């Protein structure tokens, strides 16, 4: 199977008839006809992103999750209707605990009388941004290690690969619990959400680097790489200009599927060890909060479970379709 | 072949050494906080903290229990030295049992659950994968694939929570709640096989569905590839029955790569079910290690579990690779 050449992203994009007017729409239409499930996945992802949207504020600073994901501060999500921490009371003055869905509270209320829809919308921001940051860490580290290890080979490769094997021998969930409990960078205090995201990404490094290394190993022997070497291109230039474009397709696929995995892992972590993770609104917390009272009040549990499953499903479907389109080499693995 | 095995075994020991070093280093990052916490427990039991001296004593006890005596290099040397003799040390909580005994006791339920899950996964995935491949692009295929994607997307703990919800809200007293709902106290396979199977039933089924979906998708694509091979066409041309062609000729070869997945599952058998063990209260390795990291930091236990788990993983992988070469003579190791 190794002789199948990966199609670089650019080529795949040009293969669609984008030259004509309305080309993008037509490409989207063609894609959704060829991959209906993938298109469904993209719809879910699009909706997730829409949930996180809020009015950007003119406040800049280092990224901090969940409200300042990329340096600028986002206001309250447009879609939330109520604040995530707003407490509601019934007309009689009691806490509006465990209300069923109604026009006022679309998805009902939780134990403390908070609106579930608002909490789901706010939780989307956390899940999505943690996923994106984790994958940024994982792909940068992973593809860096994969390219260097695959390109130079010999003893460097052996050493890197043994380290990766060692990392991979840690059961991922146990490694995550260990990392968030120890909290290596902020002694004593609780880890920030950005740190948790980095930990989640770090755990994914071995599998990302394995994929990129595989692609590098097969492209390294290609004639055009040899030709570049003959005309005296430096190692850095060959890696950057000749090999990296080849792994872009794999990285895009890994990014999409990976976000699903991270969302799942974050939810699982906040389900098992809720007090070790940064506080805030999280689907995993909602599920673990409602877990003990599921029999009497199913709504918070049902909705948070649905949110987690849909998000994971969406990223899985989109990743699968992207893999088929962009990277035939990875198909069937 | 012999050379290959020897080289792999040596590399495995290198990997295990790295794992041991990493877990050792990770636990020492923030050991002071843990020592103070442990010291707190010590003098609250001893009736109030009067003097600095008492606190220091308590801290010294905590350090000894956690294996934190001496400088870091000395600790590291002792740790590796003990490890080389397969001595994982003693637990720092409870009865201070040897770690190796505690792990042995906990590994049983975990391995049982893992094997049951693999069994469920194979029983479900083999027929479905074959049918889906033989009837490629038919409505049956689409339906089966959609279901398998669904099980890939829905996290196993969400599935478990939903099942518990259904059984406790609507299934009170019925057969469903009996088998899927939360069970009472755990009883081991040797004590009471029936109760034990009843406890294992739900987590095995739920976990098996998830992995079954992965195996099914993999098997389907393998079958599609194999069914297009020349030798399968020859089998058809000879006039063999469909059942014989599909099962005896095609499936046999399509199964070899599936072994890889089963191998990965076997490798993580000891530790793969942290969440299900947590939800269904099965006293396995997952629950043990979560307890010993989060509730009461117990360094020797964490080190022991991580090393044992890694050991199982790398050597199962080696065995799988060897079995692979034996099953598929085209594969040559050099």
HADDOCK unambig.tbl for C-alpha pairs under 7 A between the chains (distance, minus, plus):
assign (segid A and resid 162 and name CA) (segid B and resid 15 and name CA) 5.78 0.50 0.50
assign (segid A and resid 163 and name CA) (segid B and resid 18 and name CA) 6.92 0.50 0.50
assign (segid A and resid 165 and name CA) (segid B and resid 15 and name CA) 6.51 0.50 0.50
assign (segid A and resid 166 and name CA) (segid B and resid 15 and name CA) 5.15 0.50 0.50
assign (segid A and resid 166 and name CA) (segid B and resid 16 and name CA) 6.82 0.50 0.50
assign (segid A and resid 166 and name CA) (segid B and resid 18 and name CA) 5.98 0.50 0.50
assign (segid A and resid 166 and name CA) (segid B and resid 19 and name CA) 5.16 0.50 0.50
assign (segid A and resid 169 and name CA) (segid B and resid 310 and name CA) 4.87 0.50 0.50
assign (segid A and resid 169 and name CA) (segid B and resid 313 and name CA) 6.55 0.50 0.50
assign (segid A and resid 170 and name CA) (segid B and resid 306 and name CA) 6.52 0.50 0.50
assign (segid A and resid 170 and name CA) (segid B and resid 310 and name CA) 6.43 0.50 0.50
assign (segid A and resid 171 and name CA) (segid B and resid 271 and name CA) 6.47 0.50 0.50
assign (segid A and resid 178 and name CA) (segid B and resid 293 and name CA) 6.59 0.50 0.50
assign (segid A and resid 181 and name CA) (segid B and resid 294 and name CA) 6.83 0.50 0.50
assign (segid A and resid 182 and name CA) (segid B and resid 30 and name CA) 6.19 0.50 0.50
assign (segid A and resid 184 and name CA) (segid B and resid 29 and name CA) 6.23 0.50 0.50
assign (segid A and resid 184 and name CA) (segid B and resid 30 and name CA) 6.98 0.50 0.50
assign (segid A and resid 187 and name CA) (segid B and resid 30 and name CA) 6.44 0.50 0.50
assign (segid A and resid 188 and name CA) (segid B and resid 33 and name CA) 6.53 0.50 0.50
assign (segid A and resid 264 and name CA) (segid B and resid 155 and name CA) 6.87 0.50 0.50
assign (segid A and resid 294 and name CA) (segid B and resid 165 and name CA) 5.54 0.50 0.50
assign (segid A and resid 295 and name CA) (segid B and resid 165 and name CA) 5.64 0.50 0.50
assign (segid A and resid 295 and name CA) (segid B and resid 168 and name CA) 5.25 0.50 0.50
assign (segid A and resid 295 and name CA) (segid B and resid 169 and name CA) 4.54 0.50 0.50
assign (segid A and resid 296 and name CA) (segid B and resid 169 and name CA) 6.92 0.50 0.50
assign (segid A and resid 305 and name CA) (segid B and resid 158 and name CA) 5.64 0.50 0.50
assign (segid A and resid 309 and name CA) (segid B and resid 153 and name CA) 5.93 0.50 0.50
assign (segid A and resid 309 and name CA) (segid B and resid 154 and name CA) 4.67 0.50 0.50
assign (segid A and resid 309 and name CA) (segid B and resid 155 and name CA) 6.36 0.50 0.50
assign (segid A and resid 312 and name CA) (segid B and resid 153 and name CA) 5.39 0.50 0.50
assign (segid A and resid 313 and name CA) (segid B and resid 153 and name CA) 4.12 0.50 0.50
assign (segid A and resid 313 and name CA) (segid B and resid 154 and name CA) 6.80 0.50 0.50
assign (segid A and resid 316 and name CA) (segid B and resid 153 and name CA) 6.72 0.50 0.50
assign (segid A and resid 332 and name CA) (segid B and resid 218 and name CA) 6.35 0.50 0.50
assign (segid A and resid 332 and name CA) (segid B and resid 221 and name CA) 5.72 0.50 0.50
assign (segid A and resid 333 and name CA) (segid B and resid 218 and name CA) 6.81 0.50 0.50
